Amino acid sequence: MPDIKTGQTAPLQHVYDCLRRLYVVDAQIAQYDKLLKEIPKQMATKQQTMDALRENLRQTEQGLKQKKIDQKLKETELKQIENKIASLQSKRWQLKTNKELEALQHEIEFQEKNKDDVQTTIIEYMMSEDDDQEKLQELRQRNRQEGGILAKELAELQRRHDDVSAKRQRVVTEREALSRNLPEGLRKKYFLLLKRKEHIAISVIHGEACSLCGLRIIPQNIMEVRSMIEIRFCTGCNRILIYPAEKTDGEER
C-alpha cells in the first residue's frame, strides 16, 4: 500500500493523535470481540451441564414410573398364573389315566415355576423401590442446588454479554467519530485495513520494526513517523504506522 503524501511541511500531530486514539479504541474493540466469543461458549458449557442434570433426573423419574408399571403388570401376571394353577388343580379329579395325570402335573409344575419367577421379580421391584426413591430425592436436590447455581451463573454471563455488547457499541461509535478527523483518503484506507487485517489497522513501531509483523522499517520512515511529517505504512503488513507517544518529564517512565 503506498504512503500518503501530504504535501505539507507542518507536522501532522492532530492526525497522529487521532491514530493513537484509534489504536487504543481498536484494541478495546478487539478485546470486547474476544469476550463476545468466549462468553457464549461458557454459557453453552453451563447450559449443557444443566441440561444433563435435568435429563438424568427425567430419565430416573421415567425409569421409576416404568418400574411401577412393570410391577403392576407382573402382579397381574401373577394372578393369572395363580388362577391357571387353581384351574389345573381342579381338573385332577376329572382325569382317568396316569398319563393324563402326569401331563397335568407337569403343566402345574411349569406354572409353579413361572409363579416363583414372577414373585421373585415383584420382590426385587419392591426391594429396589427404597433405593430408587432415595436416588431420585438426591437427584432432585442436586437439580435444585446445582441447577440453581448454574441458572444464576448463566444469568450473570448473559448480563455480562449484554454489558460487553453495549460497551462495544459505544466504542464503535467513538471510533466512527474519531475516524472523521482523518483525511478522507486515510480514513478509507483505515477502514479497508480493518476488514482485511483481522480488525487491526494500526501498528506501533517497536525499536526499528513493525510490532505486528516484525518487518524492519527503514530509518527514514521511522524518522518521518516519529516527527509526524508523513503518514507511512508497513511494507510487510501494510498497516498504518505510528510511533509511541513521547512521555514528558512529569509522566512516569
N, C-alpha and C positions, 0 to 999 in steps of 0.2 A: 504494500500500500504506500503510495507516495506521501512525502511530508507536505504539510500545509505551509505554503509560503505566504506570510502575511504582508510582506512589503513594508513593514513598519520597523522603525528603529527603536521605538519606545517599548519597554518591557510589557509582556502580556500577563502582568501579575493577576489582573482580575480573572483572566481565563484560567490560569493555573490554580488560583484559589478555588475556582468553581470545580476544576477537575479533581483537586484533592478532596473536596467535599463529596463529589460524586463517587470517588474511590471508596470513601467511608460508607456512603449510603449503599453502594453496590455490595460491599462486604456484609452489611446488615441484612440486605435482602437475601443474599446467598445463605446466611445463617438461618433466616426465617424459612427459606425454601427447604433447607435441610430438616428443620424441625417439623415442617408440614408433611414431610415424607416419613419421618420417624414416628411421629405421634400416631398416625393411623395404624402403623404396624404394631405398636404397643397395644393399641385398642383392640386390634384383631386378635392378638395373643390372649388378652384377658377375656375377650368375648368367647374365644374357643374354650378356655378353661371353664367359664361359667356355663357354656352350653354342654360341656362334658359332664359337669356336676348334675345339671338338670336331666340330661339323658340317662345317666346312671340311676338317678332317683326314679325316673319314669319307667325304666326297664325293671327295676326292683319292684316297684308297685305293680306293674303289669304281671311280673312273674308270680307275685303273691296272689293276685286275682286269679291267674290261670291255675295255680296250685289248688285254690279253693274250689274252682270249677272241676278240676280233675278229681279232687277228693269227693265231691258230690257225685260225680259220675261213677267213681269206684264204689261208693256206698249204695248207689242204685244197682250197680252190677252185683254187689254182694247180696242184696235182697233177691235179685233174680236167680242167683246161684242157689241160695237157701231154699227158695220156692221150688226150684228144679229138683234139688235133692229130696225135699219133702215129697214131691210128686213121684219121684222114682221109688222112694221107700214105700209109698202107698201101693205100689204095683207088685210088691213082693208076694202078696197073698194071692195074686191072680195068676202067677206063673205055675206051670205044670211040670217043667223038666228042669234038671240040674243045669243043663246047658243055658237055658234062658235065665236061670237064677245067677249063673256065673257071669253072663254078659251084663246083667243088670248091676251086679255088684262091682264089676269093672267100671261101668259108667258112673256109679255112685262114687267110687274112689277117685276117679278122674275129676269129678265135680268138687269133691272134698279138697283135692289138691289145688284146684282153681280158687276155692274159697280161702284156703290158707294163704295163697299168694296175694289175693286181693286184700285180705285182712292185714297182712304184713305191710303192704303198700299204704293202706289207710293209717296204720300206726306210725309209719315213717313220716307221713304228712303231718300227723298230729304232733310228733316229737320235734319236727323241724320248725313248727309254727312259731314257737317262742324265740328261737334263734333268728328266724326271718323277721319277726316283728322288731326285735332288738336292732338288727341291721338296718331296718327301714327307719327306725327312730334316729339312729346315728346319722344316716344319710340326710334325713330331713333337717336335723340340727346343723349338719355341715353345710347344707344348702343355705340355711338361714344365716349362719355366721360367715362362712367364706363367700357365699353369694352376695351377702350384704356389703362385705368389704370390697369385692370386685365391682359391684354396682357403684359404690362411691368413687372408686379409682377410675372407672370408666367415665363417670360424670365429671371428675376433675380433669381427666385428659381431654374430654370434649370442650370443657371450659377453656383449657389451655390452648387447644387448637383454635377455638374461636378468637381468643385473645391474640394469638400469634398472627392469625389471618388479618385481624383488624390493624395490628401494628404494621404488618407488611404493606397493607393498602395505604396506610398513612405515609410510609417511607417511599412507596412507589409514586405517590402524589408529590412528595418532596423532590424526588428525582426528576419528575417531569418539569416541575417548576425550576429547579436548578439548571436543567439542560437548556432552558430557553435563554440562559445567559451566555451560551456558547455561540460562536459564529455558526451560521446555518450549515456550512459545509462540514464543519467539525461535528456538529450535532447529529447530522445524518450518518456520518461515519461511526460515531459513538454508538448509536442505536443498532447500526448494522453489525458492529462488533459484538454487541450484547447478544445478538441472535446467533452469531457464528462461533463465538469463543466461550461457550459454556457460561454465558451471562457475566463474564468478566471482561470489560473493555479497556481497563486502565491497568498499567503495570508500573510499579515503583522501580527506579534504578537502584540496585544494591551493589555498592562498590563500583565495578565497571561493567556490570551485566544486568540483563533483564531479570527481575526477581521471579518471573513466572516461567519463562522458557530457558533461562540461563545463558542465552547468547550474549557474547561480548559486544558492547556498544562502543563505537569509535569515540575517542576523546572529544572531537569537535562537537558531536551531537550531545554528549554529556554536558559540555560547557554551555551549549545553547539552551538546553532544557533547564539546567541549574540557574542560568542567568535570565531565563524566561523571555528569550528574544525570538524563539521559533517553537512551533509545535512539531514534535518528532514522533515517529512510530518505530517500534522494534522491527528490525528487518527479519527477525525469526518468527515471531508470533503475530506481528502486525498490530499489536495493541498500542494504545496511546501511552507515551512515556511521561512520567512525572518524576520529580526529584523530591526526596523527603524535605518537609518544611524546615528551614533553618531555625534553630532554637535561640532565643535571646538569652542574655545573661541572667535575667530574672526567672527563667524557666529551669526546671530540674533537668539534669542531663543524665 
